[in-house]
Amino acid sequence: MPTILKQTASDFVKYEAPMGYSRDDVTVVAGQNLTAGTVVGRITASGKIKAWDPAATDGSETAIGVMAANADATNGDVQSVIVARHAIVVDSDNLVWAGSPTQAQKDAAIASLAASGILARKTA
C-alpha cells in the first residue's frame, strides 16, 4: 500500500517571518476537519476558526489566514495554528479551498489575505 503524505506548512509557505511572528494560535470550531493550506475565516461571535466560506454571514466569509497544520475538530473544538500575517504562500490554485468557490471568490479571498500581509505568489 502506498504511503499517503499529508500536506504540511512547508508545502505551501514560501516565506514567513522568524520567531513565530507570522503565526497565531487558534481554536478550530467543532465540526471542521481542516488540512494545512486551507484558507480560513474567523467566526465573529466566538473568535473560532473555520474553513473560509464566501456564502457565510458569521464572519467566516472574510479570509483571515491559512492553516499551518492539520486540525481535526470533527468531534469538538481543537487548538491549532494559522499563518496570519507577514508571509508569502503559494498561488491560489495550490491552496486548499472548502467547497467549490468561483475564481472571483478566490480572488476576493486572496485580496483579503493580502490586506493581512499574506501574499500569494507563483514564485518566491
Secondary structure, 3 states (H helix, E strand, C coil): CCCCCCCCHHHCEEEECCCCCCEEEEEECCCCEECCCEEEEECCCCCCEEECCCCCCCCCCCEEEEECCCEECCCCCEEEEEECCCEEEECHHHCECCCCCCHHHHHHHHHHHHHCCEEEECCC
